[in-house]
Amino acid sequence: MKLIIITYDESQTYNDCYNRYKEMGYDPIKFMGLNAIKENINKNHICYINFKNCLKKYIDYDEDILISEDDAYLLRKIDVENKDEINWLGWWGRRSNASTLGTTLLYISKKKINELLHKMDNHKPVHLDYYFNKYIDTIIVPISYTKEIQHHSIIYDGVRSHKNSIKLN
């Protein structure tokens, strides 16, 4: 299983995220995504586009993959129980309508990569959390493996601070 961190040039949190994964015994791969502001991409679509581009790059990988946002802070070693599925392992919130917030860490079985990429290619870009909540069957773990590193969010346009965020500096 390979761990990939999606980031971009000016990420405030990438080094903290990367170092935490290393501390926990993982050897993350850095995937350079697009920057919404520099590329003039709708800020609510950028995570979807970067996630899809990451899948395209690793479609022929012969392993299951973990895809992490660059603001994830891993709390404990990862144990995937449903290895043939897509598991939503890291998130920072839940709404009363059962929506999960934050696609902080996703496990994708190699058996599901082609199917997921095909679905994403045939859908217009939307907010990534919305897409996974509405269109993709995932197994959502009851306790998140991650917290979100506090930072200025381009999507939120401010510092997102909530009960599942962590301030490191």
C-alpha positions, 0 to 999 in steps of 0.5 A, spaced: 500 500 500 502 506 497 501 513 501 500 519 496 500 526 499 496 531 494 499 538 495 501 544 491 507 549 491 505 554 496 502 549 501 503 551 508 502 544 511 505 539 507 512 539 511 508 537 517 503 532 514 509 529 510 514 529 517 508 526 521 507 520 516 514 519 516 514 519 524 509 514 524 513 509 519 510 511 512 514 513 506 509 518 502 510 520 495 509 527 493 503 529 488 504 536 486 497 538 484 494 545 481 494 551 485 487 554 484 489 561 484 495 560 479 491 556 475 484 560 475 480 554 477 474 554 481 476 553 489 471 548 490 473 544 484 480 544 485 481 538 490 476 534 485 481 535 479 487 534 483 484 528 486 482 525 479 489 527 476 493 523 482 488 517 480 490 518 473 498 518 475 497 512 479 492 508 475 497 502 473 500 502 480 500 494 482 498 496 490 492 499 493 493 506 495 492 511 500 491 518 498 492 524 503 490 531 503 497 535 505 493 538 511 492 531 514 495 530 521 495 522 522 493 520 529 495 512 529 497 507 525 492 505 519 489 499 519 484 498 513 479 492 514 475 492 508 481 492 503 476 491 497 473 497 498 474 505 498 475 507 505 474 514 508 479 514 513 480 521 515 475 526 516 474 532 520 466 533 521 460 530 520 453 533 519 446 531 522 444 529 515 450 524 515 455 527 510 462 527 512 466 533 511 474 533 509 477 528 504 483 528 509 485 520 508 482 515 503 484 508 502 482 506 495 483 498 493 487 497 486 480 493 484 477 500 485 481 505 482 479 504 474 472 504 476 473 510 481 477 514 475 471 512 470 466 515 474 470 521 476 472 522 468 464 522 467 462 527 472 463 535 472 468 537 477 465 539 484 467 539 491 470 533 493 467 532 499 460 533 496 462 528 490 464 522 495 458 523 499 453 523 494 456 519 488 461 514 491 460 508 496 465 508 501 466 505 508 466 511 513 470 509 519 467 511 525 473 514 528 477 519 524 485 517 523 486 524 522 486 531 524 486 537 520 492 541 521 490 549 522 491 553 516 489 558 511 484 554 507 483 557 500 476 554 499 474 556 506 477 563 505 480 563 512 483 559 518 478 553 519 478 551 526 474 546 529 474 540 534 478 536 529 483 541 527 490 541 531 495 547 531 502 545 530 506 552 530 
